[in-house]
């Protein structure tokens, strides 16, 4: 069974940094693109960033470009999101998700982890 | 960037009724459209991909149709667990990937 377990969320001050992790299991991690999607409280879904299976391709939403860095460690089956220069508008639940098909980066998101809450506030 | 709009914003129905949800794209996305269900307090779940294909484990009462700019998600016989928020999403000419604002299916 595929499992995605996010961690690393919490309360951080504006301008601060946080690193999220997503531990994956139940599939061959290195062959799937991975993505972070966020959801502000009471709001809809917003794509944040995607990384290819080998890690050579990374893609970002304009709202986080230059502040967030996606990476992965295929030896540890773990996805990361380094978030710097955090703003109040980054407050959201951050979900980790994998591509539906292997050897594909721009594919549908299936399944999703339970999410981790990031709160940016002074 | 492709913008997705969903209608209606809220759909009030009773169990057993048929739900019809719409998603419209600002430009053609061919059939590169998916639907996700999000129950309260849960992560989203992929229902339909490539406009009309049910994801693994999704009941047959869920069906998707459309291509180009106009898409429909139909739930043929609402079960209690189907009352949730539904999002459409495209993957045409990504990045970015974009989601629609969602349709809430609530109990009438």
Interface residues (C-beta under 8 A of the other chain):
Chain A: X35 X37 X44 X45 X46 X47 X50 X59 X60 X61 X62 X95 X100 X106 X107 X108 X109 X110 X111 X112 X113 X114 X115
Chain B: X34 X36 X38 X43 X44 X45 X46 X49 X55 X87 X89 X91 X94 X95 X96 X97 X98 X99 X100 X101 X102
